[in-house]
Amino acid sequence: MQSAYAKPTILYVMAKVKEKTFEVACPDCGAMLKIDAVTGLVVSHIPAPRKRMFEDLETAAKAMREQEERKESIFRQSVDAEKNKADLLEKKFAEAMRKAKNAPEGKPLRDFDLD
């Protein structure tokens, strides 16, 4: 009868040869994992050191200023668009009225009228 937890063959062989635990670096995040060789379970986890986003404080401050300038620019564009919104809607309405005047008069066609 087999147990619920089957022993991994490679880990079982390594347990006979070396210590009862071994360390492995995670290829994805770079963390160090300490694994029990007999059970194959993770005993401890040491996270990878975090990378700095900016090299120094001046670079971070410069990035903050650029971000503030970009926010201000986007805000100014939205204010200008809101100011011109009434003119744009008026032009669209005038165009729709012109098209309605030039459209032929008659009963509008419906999809089931075409059958």
Secondary structure, DSSP 8 states (H G I E B T S, - for coil): ---SS---HHHHHHHHHS-SEEEEE-TTT--EEEEETTT--EEEEE------SSSSHHHHHHHHHHHHHHHHHHHHHHHHHHHTHHHHHHHHHHHHHHHHHHS--S----GGG--
